[in-house]
Amino acid sequence: MFTTQPTEFREPFGFGLKAPHIGHKHHLCSMAENGEITLDQIKDLVRNPKFICKVCARTATNKDNLCEPEAI
């Protein structure tokens, strides 16, 4: 399930979406992977989630923090 390939070359779960893509630096997966966000900051972004990512199943309040958001 996990890959040792760099994010730039990964094609997650066959959705055809490659990272990095437009806005990817603001997505939870990128921020967490790169250590650019603290747990308290993550809590703020996922409190009262309204969207789920079709790629990684993370949830967030704002769809702009997910690669392939879908309303919950």
N, C-alpha and C positions, 0 to 999 in steps of 0.2 A: 504494500500500500504506500509506503514512504519511498522516496527516491533520493538518491545521492546527487542527482543532476542539479545544476544551479536553476533557480527559479526562471531565469530567462529562457530556458529550453524546455521547460515542463509544459505538457499539454494535459491539464488536470481532468481526469475522469471522462475523457473522450468528448468534451463539449466543444473542442476546437478553439477554446479561448487560451491564448498564450500569454504568459506574463513576461515582462511587464507590458501592460496595455494602458491606454489613456486613463488617467486617474488612479492607477494601481498603487501609487505611493500612499494614498489615503484609505486603502482597503485594509481591513483588520488582518487579513492573512499576511500582507506585506509588512505592515507595521510590527506585528508580533514576530515574524520570521527574522526581521532585521534588528530586533531589540530596540526599536524606536519608540516604544510605548510602555508605560508602566501599568501595573494591574489596576490601579485606581483610575487611570485614563480609560482602560478597557471597560471597566465597570460603568463609567459614564456613557460610553458609546453603545452599550448593550442593555441599559436599563429600559424597561418597557419596550421590548422589541416589536417592530412592525414588519420586518422583512427577514427572510432567510435566504442564504446564498445557495444556489443550485449546484455550486461546485464543491464547497467545503462544509456546508450545513451550519456555518456560523450564523448567529442572529445579530441584528442591530436595529437601533431606532431609526437611523437614516440609511436609505438605500445607497447613498454615495459611499458608504463604508464597506460595501460588498462587491465582489466581481460580477456575479450574476444574480441580482436580487429578485425575489418574488415576494409579493405581499403574503403575510401570514393570514 
